């Protein structure tokens, strides 16, 4: 296995993957989850979650989704390289 020194091209590719998959996933999952929760509460109990509860739902989604995105980035085979974890001697 040939080790390469990461340049800006590699850094930007990895960073872009983390940003777009993270952001899109968080927005979509939070929206759908918030919509479902608020519809169930609205139809069943005649109430909806407040701003703080919706914010906490978004934070929970972020805390769960972010490590999954990081794992995706580590497993992805990029053009010309891949990320490998190597044990230190």
Residue pairs with C-beta under 8 A, 6 or more apart in sequence:
1 84
1 86
3 86
4 10
4 81
10 78
10 81
13 78
13 79
14 73
14 78
14 83
17 69
17 72
17 73
17 76
18 69
18 70
18 73
21 69
21 72
21 73
22 65
22 66
22 69
25 65
25 68
25 69
26 58
26 61
26 62
26 65
26 66
29 61
29 65
30 57
30 58
30 61
30 62
33 57
33 61
34 49
34 54
34 57
34 58
37 49
37 57
38 48
38 49
38 54
41 47
41 48
41 49
42 48
49 57
73 83
74 83
74 85
76 82
76 83
